[in-house]
Amino acid sequence: MDLVTLILVFIIGFSTAIIGIIVGSSGLIRIPLLILLGIPPQISVATNKVGSLGASIVGLYRYGKEKLIDLKIGFSMVSVEIFGAIIGSYILLSISGGLLKKIIGLVIFGIVFLIIIKKNVGLKKIKEIPRRNWIIGAFLFFIVAIYGGFIGGGGGTIQTYILISIFGLTFLESAATRRIPNLIGALVSISIYAFYGIINWPIGIVLFISESMGAWVGSSIAIKKGNKFVKILFVIVAIALAIKLLLT
């Protein structure tokens, strides 16, 4: 792997992680760029998980330091994330996700619409969570984990909305809390991808370092700016991702 490519990978990982640590779905930007650098699609998706591991570790530390993580919700989603990541990782080894991308694009458009019309959503935490919300939230997290396991981008945006609308977290709390299942899911996917030998480790290591650095910068910006800033950023990024998914 030549030095120029590794430098470009570092820039890609760092810049996309700044946004990804706040609102998620940076993989939908990062993976196509890796493919443009000549890395095969399947390997790009698998290698991207190594970078996301670094971002999740940093995110947990930074958000945890500010006491923004809801441990009960985060750890409750770990088991469904694990099973979803296993299923999604094996799907990556066998089929294409073209149709699902377009479905997810439409879903994200719907999420943006709901975020806009519900002006106060994600700005204040709801303390009481009905039991049915735990069941619905776990099921939705499972579906998104499958998607994230074999496409690797776009799921973070949907997870953010699940944590906001179903579990009543703020935007910052959702960005923080989803890092727990995301970290475990990434470890599961990486284990499977490594076993089948579809990770480009030099690229993966550069992504791990660059995304860790980008995640530090991004989480610092989010904490400083607050929930209103994150909500606006969420809407902008979600619209861009939805359009990209539908046109890809």
NUSE-535341 format. One record per residue (C-alpha): residue in one letter; z negated, x negated, y. Coordinates in nm, 4 decimals. Layout:
N
<pt><residuo>a</residuo><up>Z</up><east>X</east><north>Y</north></pt>
...
END
This chain:
248
<pt><residuo>m</residuo><up>0.0000</up><east>0.0000</east><north>0.0000</north></pt>
<pt><residuo>d</residuo><up>0.1141</up><east>-0.1634</east><north>0.3289</north></pt>
<pt><residuo>l</residuo><up>-0.1147</up><east>-0.2088</east><north>0.6291</north></pt>
<pt><residuo>v</residuo><up>0.0836</up><east>0.0198</east><north>0.8612</north></pt>
<pt><residuo>t</residuo><up>0.0483</up><east>0.3114</east><north>0.6197</north></pt>
<pt><residuo>l</residuo><up>-0.3263</up><east>0.2553</east><north>0.5883</north></pt>
<pt><residuo>i</residuo><up>-0.3633</up><east>0.2468</east><north>0.9685</north></pt>
<pt><residuo>l</residuo><up>-0.1706</up><east>0.5745</east><north>0.9987</north></pt>
<pt><residuo>v</residuo><up>-0.3887</up><east>0.7278</east><north>0.7270</north></pt>
<pt><residuo>f</residuo><up>-0.7002</up><east>0.6179</east><north>0.9180</north></pt>
<pt><residuo>i</residuo><up>-0.5745</up><east>0.7821</east><north>1.2388</north></pt>
<pt><residuo>i</residuo><up>-0.4851</up><east>1.1018</east><north>1.0492</north></pt>
<pt><residuo>g</residuo><up>-0.8246</up><east>1.1182</east><north>0.8786</north></pt>
<pt><residuo>f</residuo><up>-1.0258</up><east>1.0482</east><north>1.1932</north></pt>
<pt><residuo>s</residuo><up>-0.8425</up><east>1.2926</east><north>1.4221</north></pt>
<pt><residuo>t</residuo><up>-0.8269</up><east>1.5829</east><north>1.1773</north></pt>
<pt><residuo>a</residuo><up>-1.1928</up><east>1.5449</east><north>1.0740</north></pt>
<pt><residuo>i</residuo><up>-1.3042</up><east>1.6000</east><north>1.4342</north></pt>
<pt><residuo>i</residuo><up>-1.1689</up><east>1.9543</east><north>1.4163</north></pt>
<pt><residuo>g</residuo><up>-1.2383</up><east>2.0078</east><north>1.0466</north></pt>
<pt><residuo>i</residuo><up>-1.6120</up><east>1.9422</east><north>1.0671</north></pt>
<pt><residuo>i</residuo><up>-1.6385</up><east>2.2214</east><north>1.3259</north></pt>
<pt><residuo>v</residuo><up>-1.4066</up><east>2.4994</east><north>1.2052</north></pt>
<pt><residuo>g</residuo><up>-1.2685</up><east>2.3705</east><north>0.8741</north></pt>
<pt><residuo>s</residuo><up>-0.9159</up><east>2.3757</east><north>0.7311</north></pt>
<pt><residuo>s</residuo><up>-0.8162</up><east>2.0291</east><north>0.8530</north></pt>
<pt><residuo>g</residuo><up>-0.6582</up><east>1.9741</east><north>0.5109</north></pt>
<pt><residuo>l</residuo><up>-0.3672</up><east>2.1961</east><north>0.6122</north></pt>
<pt><residuo>i</residuo><up>-0.2839</up><east>1.9388</east><north>0.8778</north></pt>
<pt><residuo>r</residuo><up>-0.3827</up><east>1.6264</east><north>0.6882</north></pt>
<pt><residuo>i</residuo><up>-0.2121</up><east>1.6961</east><north>0.3545</north></pt>
<pt><residuo>p</residuo><up>0.1391</up><east>1.7552</east><north>0.4981</north></pt>
<pt><residuo>l</residuo><up>0.1024</up><east>1.4352</east><north>0.7034</north></pt>
<pt><residuo>l</residuo><up>0.0084</up><east>1.2414</east><north>0.3895</north></pt>
<pt><residuo>i</residuo><up>0.3152</up><east>1.3846</east><north>0.2172</north></pt>
<pt><residuo>l</residuo><up>0.5308</up><east>1.2705</east><north>0.5120</north></pt>
<pt><residuo>l</residuo><up>0.3984</up><east>0.9180</east><north>0.4522</north></pt>
<pt><residuo>g</residuo><up>0.5536</up><east>0.9323</east><north>0.1054</north></pt>
<pt><residuo>i</residuo><up>0.2508</up><east>1.0346</east><north>-0.1008</north></pt>
<pt><residuo>p</residuo><up>0.3436</up><east>1.2992</east><north>-0.3641</north></pt>
<pt><residuo>p</residuo><up>0.2016</up><east>1.6501</east><north>-0.2909</north></pt>
<pt><residuo>q</residuo><up>-0.0249</up><east>1.6659</east><north>-0.5955</north></pt>
<pt><residuo>i</residuo><up>-0.1710</up><east>1.3230</east><north>-0.5219</north></pt>
<pt><residuo>s</residuo><up>-0.2078</up><east>1.4084</east><north>-0.1515</north></pt>
<pt><residuo>v</residuo><up>-0.4199</up><east>1.7154</east><north>-0.2325</north></pt>
<pt><residuo>a</residuo><up>-0.6349</up><east>1.5223</east><north>-0.4809</north></pt>
<pt><residuo>t</residuo><up>-0.6812</up><east>1.2191</east><north>-0.2536</north></pt>
<pt><residuo>n</residuo><up>-0.7679</up><east>1.4423</east><north>0.0412</north></pt>
<pt><residuo>k</residuo><up>-1.0817</up><east>1.5499</east><north>-0.1453</north></pt>
<pt><residuo>v</residuo><up>-1.2157</up><east>1.1937</east><north>-0.1313</north></pt>
<pt><residuo>g</residuo><up>-1.1945</up><east>1.2015</east><north>0.2467</north></pt>
<pt><residuo>s</residuo><up>-1.3535</up><east>1.5448</east><north>0.2691</north></pt>
<pt><residuo>l</residuo><up>-1.6485</up><east>1.4091</east><north>0.0712</north></pt>
<pt><residuo>g</residuo><up>-1.7245</up><east>1.1659</east><north>0.3535</north></pt>
<pt><residuo>a</residuo><up>-1.6958</up><east>1.4393</east><north>0.6156</north></pt>
<pt><residuo>s</residuo><up>-1.9336</up><east>1.6641</east><north>0.4210</north></pt>
<pt><residuo>i</residuo><up>-2.1962</up><east>1.3917</east><north>0.3862</north></pt>
<pt><residuo>v</residuo><up>-2.1889</up><east>1.3155</east><north>0.7593</north></pt>
<pt><residuo>g</residuo><up>-2.1831</up><east>1.6856</east><north>0.8455</north></pt>
<pt><residuo>l</residuo><up>-2.4906</up><east>1.7504</east><north>0.6355</north></pt>
<pt><residuo>y</residuo><up>-2.6771</up><east>1.4698</east><north>0.8082</north></pt>
<pt><residuo>r</residuo><up>-2.5782</up><east>1.5601</east><north>1.1645</north></pt>
<pt><residuo>y</residuo><up>-2.6206</up><east>1.9364</east><north>1.1338</north></pt>
<pt><residuo>g</residuo><up>-2.9304</up><east>1.8961</east><north>0.9198</north></pt>
<pt><residuo>k</residuo><up>-3.0910</up><east>1.6816</east><north>1.1871</north></pt>
<pt><residuo>e</residuo><up>-3.0454</up><east>1.9712</east><north>1.4298</north></pt>
<pt><residuo>k</residuo><up>-3.1909</up><east>2.2176</east><north>1.1731</north></pt>
<pt><residuo>l</residuo><up>-2.8697</up><east>2.4235</east><north>1.1677</north></pt>
<pt><residuo>i</residuo><up>-2.8381</up><east>2.4440</east><north>0.7876</north></pt>
<pt><residuo>d</residuo><up>-2.9530</up><east>2.7573</east><north>0.6054</north></pt>
<pt><residuo>l</residuo><up>-3.0632</up><east>2.5952</east><north>0.2801</north></pt>
<pt><residuo>k</residuo><up>-3.1123</up><east>2.9229</east><north>0.0931</north></pt>
<pt><residuo>i</residuo><up>-2.7574</up><east>3.0425</east><north>0.1577</north></pt>
<pt><residuo>g</residuo><up>-2.6054</up><east>2.6962</east><north>0.1160</north></pt>
<pt><residuo>f</residuo><up>-2.7584</up><east>2.6265</east><north>-0.2239</north></pt>
<pt><residuo>s</residuo><up>-2.6956</up><east>2.9849</east><north>-0.3386</north></pt>
<pt><residuo>m</residuo><up>-2.3219</up><east>2.9236</east><north>-0.2968</north></pt>
<pt><residuo>v</residuo><up>-2.3243</up><east>2.5963</east><north>-0.4926</north></pt>
<pt><residuo>s</residuo><up>-2.2773</up><east>2.7479</east><north>-0.8401</north></pt>
<pt><residuo>v</residuo><up>-1.9829</up><east>2.9682</east><north>-0.7375</north></pt>
<pt><residuo>e</residuo><up>-1.8298</up><east>2.6714</east><north>-0.5540</north></pt>
<pt><residuo>i</residuo><up>-1.8551</up><east>2.4603</east><north>-0.8701</north></pt>
<pt><residuo>f</residuo><up>-1.6829</up><east>2.7152</east><north>-1.0942</north></pt>
<pt><residuo>g</residuo><up>-1.4215</up><east>2.7893</east><north>-0.8309</north></pt>
<pt><residuo>a</residuo><up>-1.3506</up><east>2.4184</east><north>-0.7775</north></pt>
<pt><residuo>i</residuo><up>-1.3086</up><east>2.3630</east><north>-1.1534</north></pt>
<pt><residuo>i</residuo><up>-1.0605</up><east>2.6488</east><north>-1.1860</north></pt>
<pt><residuo>g</residuo><up>-0.8728</up><east>2.5500</east><north>-0.8704</north></pt>
<pt><residuo>s</residuo><up>-0.8522</up><east>2.1836</east><north>-0.9715</north></pt>
<pt><residuo>y</residuo><up>-0.6910</up><east>2.2694</east><north>-1.3033</north></pt>
<pt><residuo>i</residuo><up>-0.4509</up><east>2.5075</east><north>-1.1293</north></pt>
<pt><residuo>l</residuo><up>-0.3358</up><east>2.2136</east><north>-0.9149</north></pt>
<pt><residuo>l</residuo><up>-0.2364</up><east>2.0341</east><north>-1.2337</north></pt>
<pt><residuo>s</residuo><up>-0.0043</up><east>2.3150</east><north>-1.3405</north></pt>
<pt><residuo>i</residuo><up>0.1321</up><east>2.5500</east><north>-1.0697</north></pt>
<pt><residuo>s</residuo><up>0.2459</up><east>2.5821</east><north>-0.7088</north></pt>
<pt><residuo>g</residuo><up>0.0488</up><east>2.7745</east><north>-0.4484</north></pt>
<pt><residuo>g</residuo><up>0.3333</up><east>2.8826</east><north>-0.2199</north></pt>
<pt><residuo>l</residuo><up>0.2745</up><east>3.2586</east><north>-0.2434</north></pt>
<pt><residuo>l</residuo><up>-0.1013</up><east>3.2230</east><north>-0.2099</north></pt>
<pt><residuo>k</residuo><up>-0.0553</up><east>3.0231</east><north>0.1121</north></pt>
<pt><residuo>k</residuo><up>0.1234</up><east>3.3173</east><north>0.2717</north></pt>
<pt><residuo>i</residuo><up>-0.1464</up><east>3.5599</east><north>0.1543</north></pt>
<pt><residuo>i</residuo><up>-0.4161</up><east>3.3338</east><north>0.3011</north></pt>
<pt><residuo>g</residuo><up>-0.2164</up><east>3.3147</east><north>0.6247</north></pt>
<pt><residuo>l</residuo><up>-0.2264</up><east>3.6937</east><north>0.6573</north></pt>
<pt><residuo>v</residuo><up>-0.5979</up><east>3.6965</east><north>0.5746</north></pt>
<pt><residuo>i</residuo><up>-0.6683</up><east>3.4415</east><north>0.8483</north></pt>
<pt><residuo>f</residuo><up>-0.4738</up><east>3.6502</east><north>1.1008</north></pt>
<pt><residuo>g</residuo><up>-0.6961</up><east>3.9439</east><north>1.0060</north></pt>
<pt><residuo>i</residuo><up>-1.0051</up><east>3.7274</east><north>1.0533</north></pt>
<pt><residuo>v</residuo><up>-0.8908</up><east>3.6226</east><north>1.4014</north></pt>
<pt><residuo>f</residuo><up>-0.8393</up><east>3.9881</east><north>1.4959</north></pt>
<pt><residuo>l</residuo><up>-1.1915</up><east>4.0794</east><north>1.3831</north></pt>
<pt><residuo>i</residuo><up>-1.3447</up><east>3.7786</east><north>1.5606</north></pt>
<pt><residuo>i</residuo><up>-1.1745</up><east>3.8760</east><north>1.8866</north></pt>
<pt><residuo>i</residuo><up>-1.2705</up><east>4.2457</east><north>1.8817</north></pt>
<pt><residuo>k</residuo><up>-1.6304</up><east>4.1713</east><north>1.7800</north></pt>
<pt><residuo>k</residuo><up>-1.7336</up><east>3.9800</east><north>2.0904</north></pt>
<pt><residuo>n</residuo><up>-2.0855</up><east>3.8853</east><north>1.9808</north></pt>
<pt><residuo>v</residuo><up>-2.0116</up><east>3.7930</east><north>1.6197</north></pt>
<pt><residuo>g</residuo><up>-2.1190</up><east>3.4389</east><north>1.5307</north></pt>
<pt><residuo>l</residuo><up>-2.3178</up><east>3.3889</east><north>1.8498</north></pt>
<pt><residuo>k</residuo><up>-2.6557</up><east>3.5104</east><north>1.7244</north></pt>
<pt><residuo>k</residuo><up>-2.8071</up><east>3.4862</east><north>1.3763</north></pt>
<pt><residuo>i</residuo><up>-2.8875</up><east>3.8046</east><north>1.1826</north></pt>
<pt><residuo>k</residuo><up>-3.2152</up><east>3.7596</east><north>0.9939</north></pt>
<pt><residuo>e</residuo><up>-3.2039</up><east>4.0415</east><north>0.7387</north></pt>
<pt><residuo>i</residuo><up>-2.9269</up><east>4.0102</east><north>0.4763</north></pt>
<pt><residuo>p</residuo><up>-2.8740</up><east>4.3166</east><north>0.2498</north></pt>
<pt><residuo>r</residuo><up>-2.8633</up><east>4.2443</east><north>-0.1230</north></pt>
<pt><residuo>r</residuo><up>-2.5054</up><east>4.3699</east><north>-0.1540</north></pt>
<pt><residuo>n</residuo><up>-2.4011</up><east>4.1075</east><north>0.1014</north></pt>
<pt><residuo>w</residuo><up>-2.5226</up><east>3.8313</east><north>-0.1292</north></pt>
<pt><residuo>i</residuo><up>-2.3049</up><east>3.9673</east><north>-0.4105</north></pt>
<pt><residuo>i</residuo><up>-1.9994</up><east>4.0185</east><north>-0.1903</north></pt>
<pt><residuo>g</residuo><up>-2.0441</up><east>3.6804</east><north>-0.0229</north></pt>
<pt><residuo>a</residuo><up>-2.0779</up><east>3.4955</east><north>-0.3545</north></pt>
<pt><residuo>f</residuo><up>-1.7642</up><east>3.6614</east><north>-0.4930</north></pt>
<pt><residuo>l</residuo><up>-1.5606</up><east>3.5784</east><north>-0.1825</north></pt>
<pt><residuo>f</residuo><up>-1.6874</up><east>3.2198</east><north>-0.1850</north></pt>
<pt><residuo>f</residuo><up>-1.5770</up><east>3.1914</east><north>-0.5488</north></pt>
<pt><residuo>i</residuo><up>-1.2229</up><east>3.3069</east><north>-0.4659</north></pt>
<pt><residuo>v</residuo><up>-1.1990</up><east>3.0704</east><north>-0.1697</north></pt>
<pt><residuo>a</residuo><up>-1.3329</up><east>2.7817</east><north>-0.3821</north></pt>
<pt><residuo>i</residuo><up>-1.0503</up><east>2.8357</east><north>-0.6319</north></pt>
<pt><residuo>y</residuo><up>-0.7972</up><east>2.8275</east><north>-0.3506</north></pt>
<pt><residuo>g</residuo><up>-0.9546</up><east>2.5166</east><north>-0.1982</north></pt>
<pt><residuo>g</residuo><up>-0.9530</up><east>2.3426</east><north>-0.5350</north></pt>
<pt><residuo>f</residuo><up>-0.5757</up><east>2.3414</east><north>-0.5728</north></pt>
<pt><residuo>i</residuo><up>-0.4399</up><east>2.3657</east><north>-0.2185</north></pt>
<pt><residuo>g</residuo><up>-0.7192</up><east>2.1956</east><north>-0.0288</north></pt>
<pt><residuo>g</residuo><up>-0.6731</up><east>2.3450</east><north>0.3162</north></pt>
<pt><residuo>g</residuo><up>-0.7438</up><east>2.6740</east><north>0.4885</north></pt>
<pt><residuo>g</residuo><up>-1.0453</up><east>2.7665</east><north>0.2818</north></pt>
<pt><residuo>g</residuo><up>-1.2933</up><east>2.6292</east><north>0.5337</north></pt>
<pt><residuo>t</residuo><up>-1.1836</up><east>2.8797</east><north>0.7964</north></pt>
<pt><residuo>i</residuo><up>-1.2359</up><east>3.1696</east><north>0.5574</north></pt>
<pt><residuo>q</residuo><up>-1.5721</up><east>3.0337</east><north>0.4422</north></pt>
<pt><residuo>t</residuo><up>-1.6814</up><east>3.0154</east><north>0.8046</north></pt>
<pt><residuo>y</residuo><up>-1.5977</up><east>3.3810</east><north>0.8542</north></pt>
<pt><residuo>i</residuo><up>-1.7754</up><east>3.4808</east><north>0.5300</north></pt>
<pt><residuo>l</residuo><up>-2.0941</up><east>3.3097</east><north>0.6443</north></pt>
<pt><residuo>i</residuo><up>-2.0679</up><east>3.4728</east><north>0.9862</north></pt>
<pt><residuo>s</residuo><up>-1.9722</up><east>3.8268</east><north>0.8867</north></pt>
<pt><residuo>i</residuo><up>-2.1469</up><east>3.8636</east><north>0.5483</north></pt>
<pt><residuo>f</residuo><up>-2.4527</up><east>3.6418</east><north>0.5936</north></pt>
<pt><residuo>g</residuo><up>-2.4963</up><east>3.6806</east><north>0.9701</north></pt>
<pt><residuo>l</residuo><up>-2.4965</up><east>3.3104</east><north>1.0613</north></pt>
<pt><residuo>t</residuo><up>-2.3791</up><east>3.1714</east><north>1.3944</north></pt>
<pt><residuo>f</residuo><up>-2.0641</up><east>2.9578</east><north>1.4155</north></pt>
<pt><residuo>l</residuo><up>-2.2649</up><east>2.6369</east><north>1.4248</north></pt>
<pt><residuo>e</residuo><up>-2.4879</up><east>2.7460</east><north>1.1362</north></pt>
<pt><residuo>s</residuo><up>-2.1858</up><east>2.8407</east><north>0.9265</north></pt>
<pt><residuo>a</residuo><up>-2.0196</up><east>2.5035</east><north>0.9964</north></pt>
<pt><residuo>a</residuo><up>-2.3420</up><east>2.3357</east><north>0.8861</north></pt>
<pt><residuo>t</residuo><up>-2.4344</up><east>2.5528</east><north>0.5877</north></pt>
<pt><residuo>r</residuo><up>-2.0967</up><east>2.5462</east><north>0.4142</north></pt>
<pt><residuo>r</residuo><up>-2.1239</up><east>2.1688</east><north>0.3908</north></pt>
<pt><residuo>i</residuo><up>-2.3664</up><east>2.2062</east><north>0.0983</north></pt>
<pt><residuo>p</residuo><up>-2.1271</up><east>2.3874</east><north>-0.1408</north></pt>
<pt><residuo>n</residuo><up>-1.8308</up><east>2.1934</east><north>0.0036</north></pt>
<pt><residuo>l</residuo><up>-1.9946</up><east>1.8630</east><north>-0.0884</north></pt>
<pt><residuo>i</residuo><up>-2.0634</up><east>1.9751</east><north>-0.4452</north></pt>
<pt><residuo>g</residuo><up>-1.7169</up><east>2.1291</east><north>-0.4801</north></pt>
<pt><residuo>a</residuo><up>-1.5534</up><east>1.8072</east><north>-0.3598</north></pt>
<pt><residuo>l</residuo><up>-1.7502</up><east>1.6030</east><north>-0.6149</north></pt>
<pt><residuo>v</residuo><up>-1.6401</up><east>1.8357</east><north>-0.8962</north></pt>
<pt><residuo>s</residuo><up>-1.2741</up><east>1.8252</east><north>-0.7921</north></pt>
<pt><residuo>i</residuo><up>-1.2786</up><east>1.4471</east><north>-0.7477</north></pt>
<pt><residuo>s</residuo><up>-1.4239</up><east>1.4045</east><north>-1.0971</north></pt>
<pt><residuo>i</residuo><up>-1.1440</up><east>1.6116</east><north>-1.2510</north></pt>
<pt><residuo>y</residuo><up>-0.8686</up><east>1.4494</east><north>-1.0444</north></pt>
<pt><residuo>a</residuo><up>-1.0020</up><east>1.1006</east><north>-1.1238</north></pt>
<pt><residuo>f</residuo><up>-1.0058</up><east>1.1814</east><north>-1.4960</north></pt>
<pt><residuo>y</residuo><up>-0.6379</up><east>1.2773</east><north>-1.4812</north></pt>
<pt><residuo>g</residuo><up>-0.5541</up><east>0.9762</east><north>-1.2619</north></pt>
<pt><residuo>i</residuo><up>-0.3996</up><east>1.1593</east><north>-0.9656</north></pt>
<pt><residuo>i</residuo><up>-0.6099</up><east>1.0028</east><north>-0.6859</north></pt>
<pt><residuo>n</residuo><up>-0.4673</up><east>0.7236</east><north>-0.4718</north></pt>
<pt><residuo>w</residuo><up>-0.7895</up><east>0.5289</east><north>-0.4271</north></pt>
<pt><residuo>p</residuo><up>-0.6860</up><east>0.2910</east><north>-0.1444</north></pt>
<pt><residuo>i</residuo><up>-0.5754</up><east>0.5926</east><north>0.0612</north></pt>
<pt><residuo>g</residuo><up>-0.8845</up><east>0.7864</east><north>-0.0485</north></pt>
<pt><residuo>i</residuo><up>-1.1232</up><east>0.5130</east><north>0.0622</north></pt>
<pt><residuo>v</residuo><up>-0.9556</up><east>0.4883</east><north>0.4051</north></pt>
<pt><residuo>l</residuo><up>-0.9800</up><east>0.8665</east><north>0.4395</north></pt>
<pt><residuo>f</residuo><up>-1.3462</up><east>0.8596</east><north>0.3361</north></pt>
<pt><residuo>i</residuo><up>-1.4273</up><east>0.6101</east><north>0.6117</north></pt>
<pt><residuo>s</residuo><up>-1.2084</up><east>0.7669</east><north>0.8820</north></pt>
<pt><residuo>e</residuo><up>-1.3155</up><east>1.1251</east><north>0.8107</north></pt>
<pt><residuo>s</residuo><up>-1.6807</up><east>1.0224</east><north>0.8114</north></pt>
<pt><residuo>m</residuo><up>-1.6321</up><east>0.8763</east><north>1.1581</north></pt>
<pt><residuo>g</residuo><up>-1.4334</up><east>1.1779</east><north>1.2775</north></pt>
<pt><residuo>a</residuo><up>-1.6947</up><east>1.4151</east><north>1.1385</north></pt>
<pt><residuo>w</residuo><up>-1.9656</up><east>1.2329</east><north>1.3347</north></pt>
<pt><residuo>v</residuo><up>-1.7705</up><east>1.2738</east><north>1.6584</north></pt>
<pt><residuo>g</residuo><up>-1.6747</up><east>1.6363</east><north>1.5866</north></pt>
<pt><residuo>s</residuo><up>-2.0239</up><east>1.7501</east><north>1.4884</north></pt>
<pt><residuo>s</residuo><up>-2.1684</up><east>1.5826</east><north>1.7977</north></pt>
<pt><residuo>i</residuo><up>-1.9219</up><east>1.7719</east><north>2.0182</north></pt>
<pt><residuo>a</residuo><up>-2.0005</up><east>2.1033</east><north>1.8435</north></pt>
<pt><residuo>i</residuo><up>-2.3766</up><east>2.0586</east><north>1.8772</north></pt>
<pt><residuo>k</residuo><up>-2.3452</up><east>1.9676</east><north>2.2455</north></pt>
<pt><residuo>k</residuo><up>-2.1013</up><east>2.2482</east><north>2.3374</north></pt>
<pt><residuo>g</residuo><up>-2.2644</up><east>2.5307</east><north>2.1370</north></pt>
<pt><residuo>n</residuo><up>-2.1498</up><east>2.8476</east><north>1.9612</north></pt>
<pt><residuo>k</residuo><up>-1.9251</up><east>2.9881</east><north>2.2357</north></pt>
<pt><residuo>f</residuo><up>-1.7163</up><east>2.6710</east><north>2.2371</north></pt>
<pt><residuo>v</residuo><up>-1.6941</up><east>2.6704</east><north>1.8574</north></pt>
<pt><residuo>k</residuo><up>-1.5864</up><east>3.0359</east><north>1.8562</north></pt>
<pt><residuo>i</residuo><up>-1.2996</up><east>2.9677</east><north>2.0971</north></pt>
<pt><residuo>l</residuo><up>-1.1945</up><east>2.6620</east><north>1.8962</north></pt>
<pt><residuo>f</residuo><up>-1.2165</up><east>2.8652</east><north>1.5756</north></pt>
<pt><residuo>v</residuo><up>-0.9771</up><east>3.1317</east><north>1.7100</north></pt>
<pt><residuo>i</residuo><up>-0.7252</up><east>2.8730</east><north>1.8341</north></pt>
<pt><residuo>v</residuo><up>-0.7249</up><east>2.6719</east><north>1.5114</north></pt>
<pt><residuo>a</residuo><up>-0.7193</up><east>2.9838</east><north>1.2912</north></pt>
<pt><residuo>i</residuo><up>-0.4112</up><east>3.1249</east><north>1.4682</north></pt>
<pt><residuo>a</residuo><up>-0.2298</up><east>2.7909</east><north>1.4363</north></pt>
<pt><residuo>l</residuo><up>-0.3196</up><east>2.7635</east><north>1.0659</north></pt>
<pt><residuo>a</residuo><up>-0.2148</up><east>3.1215</east><north>0.9905</north></pt>
<pt><residuo>i</residuo><up>0.1266</up><east>3.0630</east><north>1.1503</north></pt>
<pt><residuo>k</residuo><up>0.1666</up><east>2.7377</east><north>0.9585</north></pt>
<pt><residuo>l</residuo><up>0.0782</up><east>2.9021</east><north>0.6265</north></pt>
<pt><residuo>l</residuo><up>0.3221</up><east>3.1876</east><north>0.6803</north></pt>
<pt><residuo>l</residuo><up>0.6082</up><east>2.9597</east><north>0.7841</north></pt>
<pt><residuo>t</residuo><up>0.5559</up><east>2.6905</east><north>0.5183</north></pt>
END
